[in-house]
Amino acid sequence: MTEPHAQGAAPRELSVGMGAGAAAVGGAHGKELATEDMVLNIGPQHPSTHGVLRLRLTLDGERISSAEPIVGYMHRGAEKLFEVRDYRQIIVLANRHDWLSAFANELGVVLAVERMLGMEVPVRAVWTRTLLAELNRVLSHLMFLGSYPLELGAITPVFYAFRERETLQAVMEEISGGRMHYMFNRVGGLKEELPEGWTGRVSAAVADVRRRLPDIENLISGNEIFLARTRGVGVLDRETIMQYGVSGPIARASGVDVDLRRDEPYLAYGELPVKVVTRSAGDCHARFEVLLEQVKVSLDLADACVERLLDLPPGPVNQRLPKVLKVPEGHTYAWTENPLGINGYYLVSRGEKTPWRMKLRSASFNNVQVLRELLPGHLVPDMVAILGSLFFVVGDIDK
């Protein structure tokens, strides 16, 4: 829809094929026709934008001259809700802002609280958390690997991607009881011991996904329409990434070789060979390639975690906690490499059973701001390709 006119003002003359900077056209009597840029609102709508996002575009014909992402339609005040919940209750709130990465969201909270408590987590819990984090990463990436071609008009890949998601969802649902919001993390470890034979079923699921992943790759990678829509489109340079704090697969597709799993290891990543996937082109195609390659890396890491769990002797997966859990006075910052980028929790405690302040740094919030730099100069059809290649979740933006 176009921007509404002020009440009582004469309608503007909009020339879709000509912008304000174009040459004026002579009328029948030699008079010039006034032209004006069109202001177009894309959204807020849900189905095609992974949530409720609004883009305010200024168009010169079909070319975008400026873009403003307008966020906040899904804001629920999560950070203020954290302040009136105890540390057990926060986990159920925190796993929802990026609904594709619930397990990874939970990790940030429990790691921050455990650090403040000086708590040592049982080794079986550490390796199981690492395994589940990587399975969650694959599930998130598969969603975008299927939905991105769909946004460009290719319907088949999404069915293949969801087949692989269901294979992994089965083992995630078995261990936690949930399909999206797992709630399996606890301060001090995990909710409960692994079911008997579960690691074997994980190995089988990972092997199935790895074997069938080329089906998705072959559908897309050589498709000339997909290549034409993504190569050289939406090029994001390193300087812009650093200015906006862009992270995750989007940054690595532009050659920013940063991954907290390797650079500042947490959980069991310090003992794992984490391969960081990068590309240099920085366009839509490079971002898709990084996501696809990261699925393969995560499947390898999941196998390594399963092998280690099988070698570990039986033992506890959590620590006994007091009935009322109070965190010592102080502050800390815990960050993790979430599927969409860097996710951080800044926790401030005054020694009570609820945090005095808990600030959430979500990956999508920073990543989507770069649209104001990325979209100008592109045509409107390219906007869809660029928007989808940023792999964001609007709940992660609005919090």
MOTAUR-V236156 format. One line per field, one symbol per residue. phi: phi as a letter, one per 40 degrees, with the letter a starting at -180 (. if undefined). A space follows every 10 residues. Layout:
phi = ???
This chain:
phi = .ccccccgcc dccbbccacc ccccbcccbg ccccbaccbb ccgcbcdbbf hcbbbbbbbb gbbcbaabcb bhcbcbgdcc cdcbbccccc dccccbcbcc bdccccddcc cccccccgcc cdccccccdc cccccccccc ccdcccccdc cchcccdccc ccccccccdc cccccbgbcb bcfbcbchib caccccgccc ccdccccccc ccdddccccb dccccccccb cgbgcbcccc dcccgcagdc cccbgccbac cccbdbfbcc bbcccccbbb cgbdcccccc cccccccccc ccccccdccc cccdacbabc bccbcbcdci aabbbbccdc icbbbbbbbb gccbccabcb bccccccccc dccccdgccd ccdcccdccc fbbcccccf
